Amino acid sequence: MRKIIIASHHNFANGLKDTVEYIVPNQTEIITIAAYTTNEPVQSAVAGALSSLSSEDEAIVFTDLLGGSVNQEFVKYIAKDNVHIITGMNLPVVLGVLMGLTESKIDPDFLRATVSDAKEQLVYVNDYFSQQTLDEDDE
């Protein structure tokens, strides 16, 4: 079994899940952790999300901030080779991972490539379009 977990401070995780499910409905079950929106401690939420993970299972965890408390709680599980954590999550990385999954075990190189591709989607559009105009003028 594979678990997909989207975890963030406040409701970012819920909103991202909603958007992912709008774009690719019925792709897979996604668990969210919206930390600090209830009285449940982050430690309990993370432990609960990973509690049923057996050694044959895999978890892909998306978090919002590298130095944030949500990510730091998941880092405690990084020694397990079946827990993969991607932080600085955005829509391109979550969609890229979900749409590229197969029945095979997760290949860390696939995750690295998807993260790299998602980084290229982070663009200051003003400069991007200015460069496009310059390129067209050069022709």
Helices and strands as residue ranges (DSSP letters): E 2-9, H 12-23, E 30-35, H 42-50, E 58-63, H 69-75, E 83-87, H 91-100, H 108-119, H 125-138
